[in-house]
């Protein structure tokens, strides 16, 4: 997993594997579906290479939520309920 030369799955910026682990831009492996939501920490299809800071931002939320948050797009809170109004 770590040997792959792919950009960060969240921010899409390059990952420098030479950066020391505690640096926010260092590499980590993240579960696409968090273990706390039923995902596997050992299934390679559920793992992706990302920056440490992106992993901390994502936490146990969805990949789509984290991508929106990083791009600065307004993102729904993970617990938000859709709201609509009537025309009258």
C-alpha positions in Angstrom: 0.0 0.0 0.0 2.7 2.5 1.0 4.9 1.7 -2.0 2.3 3.0 -4.4 3.1 6.4 -5.9 -0.4 7.9 -5.8 -1.7 11.3 -4.7 -3.6 11.8 -1.5 -7.1 10.3 -1.8 -8.6 13.3 -0.1 -6.8 16.4 -1.2 -5.3 15.0 -4.5 -1.9 16.5 -3.7 1.4 14.5 -4.1 2.6 12.6 -1.0 6.3 12.7 -0.2 7.1 9.3 1.5 10.4 10.8 2.9 8.6 13.2 5.3 8.9 12.1 8.9 5.7 10.5 10.4 4.6 13.2 12.9 4.7 15.9 10.2 1.1 16.8 9.0 2.1 16.1 5.4 3.5 12.6 6.1 1.9 9.5 4.8 -0.7 7.3 6.5 -3.1 4.5 5.5 -6.8 5.2 5.9 -9.8 3.0 5.8 -12.3 4.2 3.1 -15.1 2.9 5.3 -14.0 3.5 8.9 -13.7 0.5 11.1 -16.2 2.2 13.5 -18.7 2.0 10.6 -18.1 -1.6 9.7 -15.1 -1.3 7.4 -12.1 -3.5 7.4 -8.6 -2.4 8.5 -7.0 -5.3 6.7 -8.9 -5.5 3.4 -6.7 -3.8 0.8 -9.8 -2.7 -1.2 -10.8 -0.6 1.9 -7.4 1.1 2.3 -6.0 4.2 0.7 -2.9 6.3 1.0 -3.4 9.9 2.4 -1.7 12.7 4.3 -1.7 12.6 8.1 -3.5 15.9 8.3 -6.2 14.7 5.8 -6.6 11.6 7.9 -7.1 13.6 11.0 -9.7 15.8 9.2 -11.6 12.8 7.9 -11.6 11.0 11.3 -14.6 8.6 11.1 -16.5 10.6 8.5 -17.0 9.7 4.8 -14.5 10.1 2.1 -16.9 12.4 0.2 -17.4 14.6 3.3 -13.6 15.0 3.7 -13.1 15.8 0.1 -15.7 18.6 0.2 -14.2 20.0 3.4 -10.6 20.1 1.9 -11.8 21.8 -1.3 -13.5 24.5 0.8 -17.0 23.6 -0.6 -19.7 23.9 2.0 -20.2 20.5 3.4 -23.2 19.1 5.3 -22.5 18.1 8.9 -22.3 14.3 9.0 -25.5 14.4 11.2 -27.4 17.1 9.3 -30.9 16.4 8.2 -31.9 17.8 4.7 -34.1 20.9 5.1 -36.7 22.2 2.6 -39.3 25.0 2.8 -42.7 25.4 1.2 -43.4 28.1 -1.4 -46.2 29.8 0.6 
